[in-house]
Amino acid sequence: MNVLVDLCIVPIGVGVSLSTYIAECENVLTAAGLKISLHSYGTNIEGDWDDVFAAIKQCHEKVHAMGAPRITTTIKAGTRTDREQTMEDKINSVINKMVTCS
């Protein structure tokens, strides 16, 4: 089953700069072959359910291995059975409606 996920991983107990940890997580997601889109407060991920959640587990393992004693994670996940839908499809749907509404 394909899933779209919005992932926000926040290491706790490592100071205020988190970009090094986030960069390593992005590397994990990329190495897993997932389609990702980094944004200012997280990462959108597209892929097979099992692959996506296995990669999220690997992100946790990597960030802990880097010295983070705690991690808090927010995950929003969406699936569809009526048709295939990509991240771009969802964005383009909104953009097209913006253009037609003006």
Secondary structure, 3 states (H helix, E strand, C coil): CEEEEEEEEEEECCCCCCHHHHHHHHHHHHHCCCEEEEECCEEEEEEEHHHHHHHHHHHHHHHHHCCCCEEEEEEEEECCCCCCCCHHHHHHHHHHHHHHHC
